[in-house]
Amino acid sequence: MSHAAHASHPAIVKRLNRAAGHLKSIVGMIEAQRPCVDIAQQLQAVENAVANAKRELINDHIDHCLVHAEEGEGAKHAIDEFRAISKYW
């Protein structure tokens, strides 16, 4: 199966870059000895952002790759790919 560009990937990259910047600011919070509750709250926000990006990637994979299995290597390959990516759900 070809690995063509997915329409959602630019949005996912944008989300992850934003999360990376947010994570870097959290490091600054720790170095500035900000309250642990504030740091934990911000870490939770980054964790949620990464989880949402992962969910979007998996859903896009299902929509883009598995739905069009008949155009590629067939149903068995699509099922194998679904099993592989479902480990990360």
DSSP file (Angstrom, degrees, kcal/mol; ACC not computed):
  #  RESIDUE AA STRUCTURE BP1 BP2  ACC     N-H-->O    O-->H-N    N-H-->O    O-->H-N    TCO  KAPPA ALPHA  PHI   PSI    X-CA   Y-CA   Z-CA
    1    1 A M              0   0    0      0, 0.0     2,-0.1     0, 0.0    71,-0.1   0.000 360.0 360.0 360.0 134.2    0.0    0.0    0.0
    2    2 A S        -     0   0    0      1,-0.1     2,-0.7     0, 0.0    70,-0.0  -0.403 360.0-135.6 -73.6 154.0    1.4    3.4   -0.9
    3    3 A H        +     0   0    0     -2,-0.1     3,-0.1     3,-0.0    -1,-0.1  -0.581  36.1 174.5-109.1  67.0    1.9    5.9    1.9
    4    4 A A        -     0   0    0     -2,-0.7     2,-0.0     1,-0.1     0, 0.0  -0.270  43.0 -80.7 -70.6 160.2    0.4    9.0    0.3
    5    5 A A        -     0   0    0      1,-0.1     2,-0.4     2,-0.0    -1,-0.1  -0.336  43.5-134.4 -62.3 140.3    0.1   12.2    2.2
    6    6 A H    >   -     0   0    0      1,-0.1     3,-1.0    -3,-0.1    -1,-0.1  -0.792   9.0-133.0 -97.3 140.4   -2.9   12.3    4.5
    7    7 A A  T 3  S+     0   0    0     -2,-0.4     4,-0.4     1,-0.2    -1,-0.1   0.803 105.2  53.3 -62.5 -29.4   -5.0   15.5    4.5
    8    8 A S  T 3> S+     0   0    0      1,-0.2     4,-2.0     2,-0.1     3,-0.4   0.648  84.5  87.0 -82.6 -14.3   -5.0   15.6    8.3
    9    9 A H  H <> S+     0   0    0     -3,-1.0     4,-2.8     1,-0.2     5,-0.2   0.875  84.0  53.7 -59.5 -41.7   -1.3   15.4    8.8
   10   10 A P  H  > S+     0   0    0      0, 0.0     4,-2.2     0, 0.0    -1,-0.2   0.912 111.0  47.6 -59.3 -39.0   -0.5   19.1    8.6
   11   11 A A  H  > S+     0   0    0     -4,-0.4     4,-2.2    -3,-0.4    -2,-0.2   0.879 111.8  50.2 -67.3 -37.1   -3.1   19.8   11.3
   12   12 A I  H  X S+     0   0    0     -4,-2.0     4,-2.6     2,-0.2     5,-0.2   0.915 110.1  49.8 -66.9 -42.7   -1.6   17.0   13.5
   13   13 A V  H  X S+     0   0    0     -4,-2.8     4,-2.6     1,-0.2     5,-0.2   0.914 109.7  51.8 -61.2 -42.5    1.9   18.5   13.0
   14   14 A K  H  X S+     0   0    0     -4,-2.2     4,-2.1    -5,-0.2    -2,-0.2   0.922 110.5  48.3 -60.3 -45.1    0.5   21.9   14.0
   15   15 A R  H  X S+     0   0    0     -4,-2.2     4,-2.5     1,-0.2    -2,-0.2   0.924 112.9  47.5 -59.9 -45.9   -1.0   20.4   17.2
   16   16 A L  H  X S+     0   0    0     -4,-2.6     4,-2.5     1,-0.2    -2,-0.2   0.874 110.1  51.8 -68.3 -36.7    2.1   18.6   18.1
   17   17 A N  H  X S+     0   0    0     -4,-2.6     4,-2.1     2,-0.2    -1,-0.2   0.901 110.8  48.9 -64.4 -39.3    4.3   21.6   17.5
   18   18 A R  H  X S+     0   0    0     -4,-2.1     4,-2.2    -5,-0.2    -2,-0.2   0.916 111.8  48.8 -65.0 -42.5    2.0   23.6   19.8
   19   19 A A  H  X S+     0   0    0     -4,-2.5     4,-2.6     2,-0.2    -2,-0.2   0.880 109.3  53.3 -63.7 -38.2    2.2   20.9   22.4
   20   20 A A  H  X S+     0   0    0     -4,-2.5     4,-2.1     2,-0.2    -1,-0.2   0.909 109.9  47.4 -64.1 -41.9    6.0   20.8   22.1
   21   21 A G  H  X S+     0   0    0     -4,-2.1     4,-1.8     2,-0.2    -1,-0.2   0.897 112.0  50.1 -64.2 -40.0    6.1   24.6   22.7
   22   22 A H  H  X S+     0   0    0     -4,-2.2     4,-1.5     2,-0.2    -2,-0.2   0.906 109.2  51.7 -64.5 -41.7    3.8   24.2   25.7
   23   23 A L  H  X S+     0   0    0     -4,-2.6     4,-1.8     1,-0.2    -2,-0.2   0.893 106.8  53.7 -62.1 -40.3    6.0   21.4   27.1
   24   24 A K  H  X S+     0   0    0     -4,-2.1     4,-1.6     1,-0.2    -1,-0.2   0.885 106.9  51.6 -62.7 -37.6    9.0   23.7   26.8
   25   25 A S  H  X S+     0   0    0     -4,-1.8     4,-1.8     1,-0.2    -1,-0.2   0.818 105.0  57.0 -68.6 -28.8    7.2   26.4   28.8
   26   26 A I  H  X S+     0   0    0     -4,-1.5     4,-2.3     2,-0.2    -1,-0.2   0.888 102.1  54.5 -67.6 -38.7    6.5   23.7   31.5
   27   27 A V  H  X S+     0   0    0     -4,-1.8     4,-2.6     1,-0.2    -1,-0.2   0.924 107.8  50.7 -58.5 -42.9   10.2   23.1   31.8
   28   28 A G  H  X S+     0   0    0     -4,-1.6     4,-2.0     1,-0.2    -1,-0.2   0.872 106.9  54.0 -61.7 -37.4   10.6   26.8   32.4
   29   29 A M  H  <>S+     0   0    0     -4,-1.8     5,-2.7     2,-0.2    -1,-0.2   0.907 109.9  47.3 -62.9 -41.2    7.9   26.6   35.1
   30   30 A I  H ><5S+     0   0    0     -4,-2.3     3,-1.6     1,-0.2    -2,-0.2   0.935 111.9  49.2 -65.8 -45.9    9.8   23.8   36.8
   31   31 A E  H 3<5S+     0   0    0     -4,-2.6    -1,-0.2     1,-0.3    -2,-0.2   0.827 110.0  51.9 -63.1 -30.8   13.0   25.7   36.6
   32   32 A A  T 3<5S-     0   0    0     -4,-2.0    -1,-0.3    -5,-0.2    -2,-0.2   0.406 114.1-121.6 -85.0   3.1   11.2   28.8   38.0
   33   33 A Q  T < 5 +     0   0    0     -3,-1.6    -3,-0.2     1,-0.1    -2,-0.1   0.883  46.2 176.5  58.3  43.0   10.0   26.7   40.9
   34   34 A R      < -     0   0    0     -5,-2.7    -1,-0.1     1,-0.2     5,-0.1  -0.320  45.3 -71.7 -68.6 160.7    6.3   27.4   40.1
   35   35 A P     >  -     0   0    0      0, 0.0     4,-1.9     0, 0.0     3,-0.4  -0.260  39.1-128.3 -58.7 139.9    3.7   25.5   42.3
   36   36 A C  H  > S+     0   0    0      1,-0.2     4,-3.0     2,-0.2     5,-0.2   0.827 107.6  59.2 -59.9 -34.5    3.5   21.8   41.5
   37   37 A V  H  > S+     0   0    0      2,-0.2     4,-2.1     1,-0.2    -1,-0.2   0.917 106.6  47.5 -62.5 -41.9   -0.3   22.0   41.1
   38   38 A D  H  > S+     0   0    0     -3,-0.4     4,-2.0     2,-0.2    -2,-0.2   0.908 113.5  48.0 -64.2 -41.8    0.2   24.5   38.3
   39   39 A I  H  X S+     0   0    0     -4,-1.9     4,-2.6     2,-0.2    -2,-0.2   0.921 110.8  50.5 -65.8 -44.3    2.8   22.4   36.6
   40   40 A A  H  X S+     0   0    0     -4,-3.0     4,-2.2     1,-0.2    -1,-0.2   0.894 109.0  52.4 -61.6 -39.7    0.7   19.2   36.9
   41   41 A Q  H  X S+     0   0    0     -4,-2.1     4,-1.7    -5,-0.2    -1,-0.2   0.916 111.4  46.0 -62.5 -43.3   -2.3   21.1   35.4
   42   42 A Q  H  X S+     0   0    0     -4,-2.0     4,-2.0     2,-0.2    -2,-0.2   0.873 110.1  53.6 -68.6 -37.2   -0.1   22.1   32.4
   43   43 A L  H  X S+     0   0    0     -4,-2.6     4,-2.7     1,-0.2    -1,-0.2   0.887 106.7  53.2 -62.8 -38.2    1.3   18.6   32.0
   44   44 A Q  H  X S+     0   0    0     -4,-2.2     4,-2.5     1,-0.2    -1,-0.2   0.896 106.8  52.3 -62.8 -39.7   -2.2   17.3   31.9
   45   45 A A  H  X S+     0   0    0     -4,-1.7     4,-2.1     2,-0.2    -2,-0.2   0.909 111.2  46.3 -63.2 -42.0   -3.0   19.8   29.1
   46   46 A V  H  X S+     0   0    0     -4,-2.0     4,-2.4     2,-0.2     5,-0.2   0.917 111.3  52.2 -66.3 -42.9    0.0   18.6   27.1
   47   47 A E  H  X S+     0   0    0     -4,-2.7     4,-2.4     1,-0.2    -2,-0.2   0.917 110.6  47.9 -59.1 -43.7   -0.9   15.0   27.7
   48   48 A N  H  X S+     0   0    0     -4,-2.5     4,-2.5     2,-0.2    -1,-0.2   0.893 109.9  52.7 -64.2 -40.0   -4.4   15.6   26.4
   49   49 A A  H  X S+     0   0    0     -4,-2.1     4,-2.0     2,-0.2    -2,-0.2   0.910 111.3  45.7 -62.9 -42.3   -3.1   17.4   23.3
   50   50 A V  H  X S+     0   0    0     -4,-2.4     4,-2.4     2,-0.2    -2,-0.2   0.912 112.4  51.2 -67.6 -42.1   -0.8   14.5   22.4
   51   51 A A  H  X S+     0   0    0     -4,-2.4     4,-2.5    -5,-0.2    -2,-0.2   0.897 110.3  49.7 -61.4 -40.5   -3.6   12.0   23.0
   52   52 A N  H  X S+     0   0    0     -4,-2.5     4,-2.4     2,-0.2    -1,-0.2   0.889 109.9  50.4 -66.5 -38.3   -5.9   14.0   20.8
   53   53 A A  H  X S+     0   0    0     -4,-2.0     4,-2.3     2,-0.2    -2,-0.2   0.908 111.4  48.8 -64.2 -41.6   -3.3   14.1   18.1
   54   54 A K  H  X S+     0   0    0     -4,-2.4     4,-2.6     2,-0.2    -2,-0.2   0.925 110.8  50.1 -63.2 -44.8   -2.8   10.3   18.3
   55   55 A R  H  X S+     0   0    0     -4,-2.5     4,-2.7     1,-0.2     5,-0.2   0.912 111.1  49.1 -61.1 -43.2   -6.6    9.7   18.1
   56   56 A E  H  X S+     0   0    0     -4,-2.4     4,-2.5     1,-0.2    -1,-0.2   0.903 111.0  50.5 -63.4 -41.1   -6.8   11.9   15.0
   57   57 A L  H  X S+     0   0    0     -4,-2.3     4,-2.3     2,-0.2    -2,-0.2   0.924 112.6  45.9 -62.2 -45.2   -3.9   10.1   13.4
   58   58 A I  H  X S+     0   0    0     -4,-2.6     4,-2.5     2,-0.2    -2,-0.2   0.927 113.4  48.8 -65.7 -44.9   -5.5    6.7   14.1
   59   59 A N  H  X S+     0   0    0     -4,-2.7     4,-2.7     1,-0.2    -1,-0.2   0.905 111.8  49.7 -61.9 -40.2   -8.9    7.8   12.9
   60   60 A D  H  X S+     0   0    0     -4,-2.5     4,-3.5    -5,-0.2     5,-0.4   0.897 108.5  53.3 -64.1 -39.5   -7.4    9.3    9.7
   61   61 A H  H  X>S+     0   0    0     -4,-2.3     4,-2.5     2,-0.2     5,-1.4   0.935 110.4  47.2 -60.3 -45.4   -5.5    6.0    9.2
   62   62 A I  I  <>S+     0   0    0     -4,-2.5     5,-1.5     3,-0.2     4,-0.3   0.947 117.9  41.7 -61.0 -48.1   -8.7    4.1    9.4
   63   63 A D  I  <5S+     0   0    0     -4,-2.7    -2,-0.2     3,-0.2    -1,-0.2   0.921 125.3  33.6 -65.2 -44.6  -10.5    6.5    7.1
   64   64 A H  I  <5S+     0   0    0     -4,-3.5     4,-0.3    -5,-0.2    -3,-0.2   0.919 130.4  23.9 -82.3 -46.3   -7.7    6.9    4.6
   65   65 A C  I  <5S+     0   0    0     -4,-2.5    -3,-0.2    -5,-0.4     7,-0.1   0.906 124.3  40.4 -92.6 -46.2   -5.9    3.5    4.5
   66   66 A L  I > <S+     0   0    0     -5,-1.4     3,-1.4    -4,-0.3     4,-0.2   0.869 110.2  55.7 -78.8 -35.4   -8.4    0.9    5.6
   67   67 A V  T 3 <S+     0   0    0     -5,-1.5     3,-0.4     1,-0.3    -1,-0.2   0.837 111.6  46.3 -64.5 -31.1  -11.5    2.1    3.8
   68   68 A H  T >> S+     0   0    0     -4,-0.3     3,-1.5     1,-0.2     4,-0.6   0.004  74.3 123.1-100.2  28.7   -9.6    2.0    0.5
   69   69 A A  G X4> +     0   0    0     -3,-1.4     5,-1.9     1,-0.3     3,-1.2   0.846  66.5  62.5 -59.9 -35.5   -8.1   -1.5    1.1
   70   70 A E  G 345S+     0   0    0     -3,-0.4    -1,-0.3     1,-0.3    -2,-0.1   0.756 100.3  55.0 -65.0 -21.4   -9.6   -2.8   -2.1
   71   71 A E  G <45S+     0   0    0     -3,-1.5    -1,-0.3     3,-0.1    -2,-0.2   0.694 118.7  29.7 -80.9 -19.0   -7.5   -0.3   -4.0
   72   72 A G  T <<5S-     0   0    0     -3,-1.2     3,-0.1    -4,-0.6    -3,-0.1   0.391 127.7 -28.6-109.3-120.9   -4.3   -1.5   -2.4
   73   73 A E  T   5S-     0   0    0      1,-0.3     4,-0.4     2,-0.1     3,-0.2   0.354  93.0-110.5 -91.5   5.6   -3.1   -4.8   -1.1
   74   74 A G     >< -     0   0    0     -5,-1.9     4,-1.9     1,-0.2    -1,-0.3  -0.240  42.1 -51.4  98.9 177.6   -6.5   -6.1   -0.1
   75   75 A A  H  > S+     0   0    0      1,-0.2     4,-2.7     2,-0.2     5,-0.2   0.859 125.6  56.0 -64.3 -41.0   -8.6   -6.9    3.0
   76   76 A K  H  > S+     0   0    0      1,-0.2     4,-2.5     2,-0.2    -1,-0.2   0.930 110.0  46.2 -60.6 -44.7   -6.0   -9.1    4.7
   77   77 A H  H  > S+     0   0    0     -4,-0.4     4,-2.5     1,-0.2    -1,-0.2   0.907 112.1  51.7 -63.1 -41.4   -3.4   -6.4    4.6
   78   78 A A  H  X S+     0   0    0     -4,-1.9     4,-2.3     2,-0.2    -2,-0.2   0.901 110.4  48.3 -62.5 -41.3   -6.0   -3.8    5.8
   79   79 A I  H  X S+     0   0    0     -4,-2.7     4,-2.6     2,-0.2    -2,-0.2   0.910 110.6  51.2 -65.4 -42.6   -6.9   -6.1    8.8
   80   80 A D  H  X S+     0   0    0     -4,-2.5     4,-2.2    -5,-0.2    -2,-0.2   0.911 111.3  47.9 -60.7 -42.3   -3.2   -6.6    9.6
   81   81 A E  H  X S+     0   0    0     -4,-2.5     4,-2.7     2,-0.2     5,-0.3   0.896 110.2  52.0 -65.6 -39.5   -2.7   -2.8    9.6
   82   82 A F  H  X S+     0   0    0     -4,-2.3     4,-2.2     1,-0.2    -2,-0.2   0.923 110.0  48.9 -63.2 -43.2   -5.8   -2.3   11.7
   83   83 A R  H  X S+     0   0    0     -4,-2.6     4,-0.6     1,-0.2    -1,-0.2   0.911 112.2  49.7 -60.7 -41.9   -4.5   -4.8   14.3
   84   84 A A  H >< S+     0   0    0     -4,-2.2     3,-0.7     1,-0.2    -2,-0.2   0.929 115.8  39.8 -64.9 -45.9   -1.1   -3.1   14.3
   85   85 A I  H >< S+     0   0    0     -4,-2.7     3,-1.7     1,-0.2    -1,-0.2   0.777 102.7  69.7 -78.3 -24.3   -2.4    0.4   14.8
   86   86 A S  H >< S+     0   0    0     -4,-2.2     3,-1.1     1,-0.3    -1,-0.2   0.697  83.8  73.0 -68.1 -15.9   -5.1   -0.6   17.3
   87   87 A K  T << S+     0   0    0     -3,-0.7    -1,-0.3    -4,-0.6    -2,-0.2   0.759  98.8  47.9 -63.0 -23.7   -2.4   -1.4   19.9
   88   88 A Y  T <         0   0    0     -3,-1.7    -1,-0.2    -4,-0.2    -2,-0.2   0.393 360.0 360.0-100.8   2.3   -1.9    2.4   20.2
   89   89 A W    <         0   0    0     -3,-1.1    -1,-0.2    -4,-0.2    -2,-0.1   0.482 360.0 360.0 -63.3 360.0   -5.5    3.3   20.6
